[in-house]
Amino acid sequence: MAVRQRRYSKEELARQGQELYESGIRQQVETDNDGKIVAIDIETGDFEVDENVVPATNRLFARLPDAQPWIIRIGHRAVYHFGARSLKKTL
């Protein structure tokens, strides 16, 4: 199994991933996918959608072995959360 190296800081990964999501991916995936995961390659803008993180990133890596993935849950502020407070985005 290949060892993947991160080429960006966590902050840069998040900044670029959020920018890609907001600038075009969101409009493509938001309808009928609330709560699903989007894995986005921040270098190419390619993405995969799935119910879970691992299948989404595995499919992204199958297409782009050197992908630099950033993950977001559609319609939520975070991928995972602890506690009773909802992470659902409010309008």
C-alpha positions as MATLAB code, in Angstrom:
seq = 'MAVRQRRYSKEELARQGQELYESGIRQQVETDNDGKIVAIDIETGDFEVDENVVPATNRLFARLPDAQPWIIRIGHRAVYHFGARSLKKTL';
ca = [
       0.000    0.000    0.000;
       1.334    3.414   -0.967;
       2.084    5.955    1.723;
       0.406    9.253    0.906;
       2.063   12.489    1.934;
       0.206   15.673    2.750;
       1.519   18.566    0.657;
      -0.487   21.328    2.334;
      -0.953   22.578    5.871;
      -4.275   21.789    7.541;
      -5.251   25.439    7.234;
      -4.438   25.624    3.514;
      -6.218   22.320    2.857;
      -9.343   23.617    4.620;
      -9.208   27.010    2.894;
      -8.884   25.545   -0.599;
     -11.410   22.781    0.055;
     -14.029   25.193    1.377;
     -13.418   27.566   -1.528;
     -13.909   24.766   -4.088;
     -17.024   23.524   -2.315;
     -18.640   26.956   -2.134;
     -17.656   28.018   -5.663;
     -19.300   25.178   -7.549;
     -19.401   21.742   -5.958;
     -22.077   22.702   -3.443;
     -24.579   23.539   -6.201;
     -23.915   20.171   -7.860;
     -24.339   17.977   -4.766;
     -26.621   19.711   -2.266;
     -29.991   18.590   -3.678;
     -31.055   15.178   -2.308;
     -27.678   14.527   -0.612;
     -28.139   16.178    2.805;
     -25.909   14.492    5.370;
     -23.742   12.687    2.821;
     -19.978   13.088    2.588;
     -18.105   14.889   -0.189;
     -14.397   14.108   -0.658;
     -12.789   16.872   -2.743;
      -9.303   16.810   -4.262;
      -8.098   20.366   -3.646;
      -5.660   20.246   -6.564;
      -8.075   19.217   -9.328;
     -11.528   19.995   -7.922;
     -12.643   16.407   -8.595;
     -14.935   14.951   -5.943;
     -16.837   11.874   -4.802;
     -20.067   11.674   -2.775;
     -20.982    8.806   -0.434;
     -22.755    8.043    2.823;
     -19.383    7.527    4.559;
     -15.874    9.019    4.487;
     -13.904    5.878    3.608;
     -15.790    4.862    0.433;
     -15.783    8.476   -0.832;
     -12.038    8.919   -0.309;
     -11.237    5.424   -1.614;
     -13.035    6.174   -4.893;
     -11.251    9.526   -5.120;
      -7.871    7.816   -4.578;
      -8.753    5.110   -7.133;
      -9.171    7.839   -9.770;
      -6.442   10.159   -8.460;
      -3.763    8.274   -6.478;
      -2.013   11.524   -5.459;
      -5.216   13.336   -4.436;
      -5.130   15.800   -1.549;
      -8.634   15.204   -0.156;
     -10.705   17.575    1.938;
     -13.922   16.207    3.434;
     -17.232   17.919    4.207;
     -20.690   16.693    5.214;
     -23.356   18.227    2.970;
     -25.579   20.660    4.869;
     -23.509   20.512    8.078;
     -20.724   22.562    9.639;
     -18.536   19.534   10.395;
     -18.075   15.929    9.332;
     -18.350   14.514   12.871;
     -19.583   15.884   16.177;
     -19.745   14.905   19.833;
     -22.591   15.776   22.160;
     -26.189   16.748   21.678;
     -25.772   20.054   19.854;
     -26.738   19.908   16.185;
     -24.183   20.802   13.556;
     -26.874   21.348   10.941;
     -26.383   24.685    9.180;
     -29.050   27.224    9.976;
     -30.271   29.701    7.392;
];
